[in-house]
Every structure is written in structure tokens, then in C-alpha cells.
Amino acid sequence: MSITHNNRDNFSEGTKKTLAERAAYLCSNPNCRSLTVTPHSDSNKSLKTGIAAHICAAAPDGPRYDPNQTQEERKSIDNGIWLCHNCSDIVDKDEQRYTKATLVQWKQQHEIFVIQDGGIPLLPYIEMSTLTGLSMPSTGSFTITAEHVEYYRENILCIENRSGRVLNYFQARIQLPEPVVRLQIFEQPPGENVVCQPDTMNLMVYASGEGSSVSGMGSRPALDYKIKLGSLPPRSRLEIHFFCVRTEEFTEDSNFGTEDIEDEEVYVYHIRGEFQYPLMNEYLKREFLVILDFDKSARSINSQVCEDFDESKQLVERMIFW
């Protein structure tokens, strides 16, 4: 039970402790985030320099006081935010700048920050879509005709690290429904070397008997690509455009693509990848999977939400790697 002095609806000790722990004893001001607990000179104690501050004041005439709140709402954890003493003093002295909405946003963002940087980082945001038409080159002379728009499909892959942590040794494998004849990296993290190249399989040829001859396979556009980065920094973005053509353009090779498969529905086009992150003095790996929905008649791609690979076993069972 909270103790009320001078008409103040104070937090209980349990609420204060939970606010501090949910904030990892860091100030929730995103421009501060100073540590609010240190060792005490007494080896049996710790020294806390933070405060469980009220978002809406605990008493009338206080900053951001809301007369419509009940006593229970005023002293509930939802009305609290963990701050260092300095930031607590600042937000109370300038309530016009530090509104209720601002402090609620600080609290929400800080708890996300603690989750991301204190444990497993969030999965990257990954989206693949088909552009309507073709993008225009930024320099040089060019001509784009209706035939070009019909012949090519420009598929845009966007990968964003929206977390506050570095995703190390980032790599992904893309399985596309149509062969790629050209690609262009439109945006990449500063200072990072992006490798995006075809993922081709080794071809084995057998010949027997005298006079047997073997003819080599000519070069052909790839359906699968690998992307590798040393790291994907926080708040960074990678954008790659894949220019594809119809699989039927290469039907001279009967083993190319999926046209020799009776039921093409068994194919699940996808992006599968992994990254590493440090935790407790070691690097752990996290795998992810994005399913690509392909509309064959429109030759367009839409992606589903990026999710943990281990949680997608029902989809994995349907995947065929060629």
C-alpha cells in the first residue's frame, strides 16, 4: 500500500522497484540513459541515484497534473517513469516541453531499448516488392519503352536494422521466381562492403564409353542470390534492385527454373538468412525467414513478415532448394 503525504498519491515501494528494474536502472530519457545505481561505500548496500517520477503529478498544482485521474491511476505503474534525479528535475520545471505524451513515449521507447540491447535483438525489417514500371537512371541518356516495361520486372529488396544493436556477420539467401539479368545497389550502410552475387550450384556431368562427348553449360541468369555484410549497423538500411525476366526466355535449358515440375505450388520462394550478436561474452546466431508471394500472371512479388526460422517449420517443410 502506498503512503500518502500532503495529498500526494505516491508510488508503493514495489512499484518503484519494478519501474527501476524495467528500465534496467537507466534513465529513460533517450538523450541521457545514465546509470542510476552504483556501489555504496558499505559493501552490504547499493546507492540508487534514480527516481520513480510521476508522468502526471501526484498532487494538485504539480507538473502535468490530471484531475480526471483516480487515486489508483495516479499511483499506478502506468503513470510512472524511471529517471535520474537531474532529468526528473528538468522535466518537472519545463512541463510545456516535456508533456505527458513525450514522457509516455520515452518510457515505451526505453523499454524497447532495454529489450533489444539487453538480450536478443529484434529481427530486421525485410520487404520485397515489385515496382510498377521501371526506375529511371539518375544520369546519362536512356530510353525506356513499353516493351522494356513488359519484358523486365524490377524487384526491390529493402533490409532495415531498426534495433539499437549491430547485427554481425549478416547474410541472406534469396530464392526468386524469375532469373536476374541485372542488379543495382541503391542504398547501403556507410563503410560496409555489400556482397550480392549469384548462388549457383555445382553441375556434375557423367560420360561413359568410347567417343563420348560432353558439352559445357553456357552462362545463364541466376534464380538464387546470396547477400553478405560484415555487419548491419543500428538504424541502417540496405536497398537492392533486381531486374528479372520471364523464365520462359531460357527454356532452351530444360533444367532451368521450374517449368519441368508438374505442381509448381510446391515451391516456396523465400529469403532465408542469419546474423550473430554478442551476449554474455559470446556470439549467438539467430536465423530468420521471409516468404515471398509471387503472382505469376502479374509477375509481382509481395513479402510476408520476417520471422524466426525455428518458428516456421510448417513452411520449411514445403521449401525446395534447387
Secondary structure by P-SEA (a helix, b strand, c coil): ccccccccccccaaaaaaaaaaacccccccccccccccccccccbbbbcccccccccccccccccccccccccccccccbbbbcaaaaaaaaaccccccaaaaaaaaaaaaaaaaaaaccccccbbbbbbcccbbbbccccccccaaaaaabbbbbbbbbcccccccccccbbbbbcccccccccccccccbbbbbbbbccbbbbbbbcccbbbbbbcbbbbcbbbbbbccccccbbbbbbbbbcccccccccccccccccccccccccccccbbbbbcccbbbbbbbbbbbbbcccccbbbbccccccccaaaaaaacccc
